Amino acid sequence: MHTVAVLALDHVVAADMATPIEVFGRARLADGRRPYRIMVCAATPQVAGGAFTIIAPYGLEALREADTIVVPGCSPAVPPAREVLDALCAAAAAGTRIASICAGAFTLAAAGLLDGLSATTHWIAAGRLAQMFPRVEVRPDVLYVDNGRILTSAGAAAGLDLCLHIIRRDFGSAVAADSARLSVMPLEREGGQAQFIVHAQPPVPQGSLLEPVLAWIEDNLAREVTLADMALRSGMSERTFSRRFREQTGTTPLQWLLRARVRRAQFLLETTNHGVERVAAQAGFGSAAAFRERFKRVVGVTPQSYRSSFRANAS
């Protein structure tokens, strides 16, 4: 099993600490096995959590057993104990993957683990992180940053995105998608960071008047679909349809369609050996060139690079 150590520090944010425990703890492989073992570690047996007190079953020495360490957010005004920073540095030197949620980035920065790297944290604390640690390239407009062995995420909700991203890196998209459904995650997240999580269906507001139209679009991604086609299926004028669509999905019909096509392409790249031209046609892109350009803009990498990363993991 892959061991995940969640480091509880004084004044820890409850949601930040619960996120990795729940997301990794619920993950299941295709055969039903749990791929992760969770340990809650702390420098002292009891940790102050504001309205509650945490009794940690494991001390800092347990970090040496971990394959991944997750550092939840805590008050940036309270500097971490030297022994905590030393333990994190030792783990990083040993090759352990270390991730932070929200203000947990301050702890990683204090340990020097973010020097020379890009990182993110809650937008409200991004300026303070940049001021306190000038050697860190702070990116306040992204949900998470993956530097390989060191990862950081924005606010608490972005911690969910980061945990799902890690699951996908470890065990592939199918396990990550199941974990997302168990976490009742939205099926699409807006943000500057390219999101790799693929879900079986695009976001469909349950009970919405648009639900049948969105399901029809999903079934017809490979053909040309226009705004007029969508409006006709909904029984609305194009103007009314566009307004209702933005109200209920938070985006335009065209953007929703393009992202649904990118998701379809991601699935095909992961699960088939089809060439880029065929994937482009199956996902509804007019040409391979248009597909490559749109895919890289949304996902952040080329289709070939994406396939190389996630086809291997899924296998």
Residue, then its C-alpha position, 0 to 999 in steps of 0.5 A: m500500500h501507498t502510505v500517506a502521512v497527514l501532518a497535523l500542526d497547531h492551529v490546523v485548518a480542520a477542512d484541510m486536514a480532513t480532505p486528504i484523509e477522506v479522499f485517499g481513504r475512500a479510493r478503491l482499485a478496480d478489484g476493491r482494494r484500498p490503495y492508500r494507508i493513512m497516518v495522522c502524524a504530529a510533533t506532539p500527542q495532542v494538537a490544538g485545532g481551534a474548536f477541538t483538540i486532535i490526538a495524533p496516533y503517530g509522531l514525526e518519526a512516522l514520516r520516514e515511513a510515508d510515500t507521500i506527506v500532506v501538510p494541511g493549512c495552519s496559521p501563517a502567524v505561527p512558525p512551525a517548530r524546528e523539528v517539524l521543518d527538519a523532519l520535512c527536509a529529511a523526508a524530501a531528501a529521501g525522495t518522499r513526495i510532499a504536498s501542501i493544502c492552502a496555507g500549508a505552503f507556508t510550512l513548506a516554504a519555511a523548510g526551504l522546500l519551495d525555493g526556486l519553485s512555483a507554488t500556490t496557496h489561498w489567494i488571500a495569503a498569496g501576497r504574504l507568501a511572496q513577501m515572506f519567501p521571495r525565492v518562491e514563485v507564487r502563482p495565486d491564479v491556479l488551483y494547484v502546482d505540481n513540481g513532481r515531488i513537491l506539490t502545493s494547492a490553493g484553498a481547501a476546495a483546491g485541496l480536493d483537486l490536488c488529492l485527485h490529481i495525485i490519485r490519478r498520477d498513482f493509479g490512473s484516471a478510472v480510480a481518480a474518477d471514482s474518487a471524484r464521484l465519491s467526493v461529490m466533486p464538480l465535474e469541471r473546475e475553472g482555473g488557471q491550472a490545467q485540470f487533468i481529472v477526467h469524468a465519465q460524463p460532462p457536468v450536467p445540472q441535475g433536474s435542469l431544463l438543460e439536462p436533456v440538451l447537454a446529454w444530447i450534446e455529449d452523445n453527438l460530440a463527433r458531429e458538427v453542433t451549432l448554437a442553433d442546434m442546441a437552442l432548437r433541442s431546448g425549444m428556446s431562442e438562441r438568445t434565451f438559450s445562451r442566457r439560461f445556459r450561462e446561468q445554469t452552467g457558469t459558462t457559454p454553450l461553445q465553451w462547454l462543448l469545447r471542454a466536453r470534446v477535450r474530455r472525450a479526447q483525454f479518454l480516447l488518448e488514455t484508453t485507445n491506440h488511435g492516432v491523433e487525427r482519429v482522436a480529433a475526428q472522434a472528439g468532434f474537432g475539425s482538424a488535427a491542428a485545431f485539436r492540438e491547439r485547443f487541447k494544449r490550451v485547456v490541458g496544458v500539454t500536447p496530446q502526445s505528451y498527455r498520452s505518454s503520461f497517463r496511458a502509462n499510468a493507466s496501464 
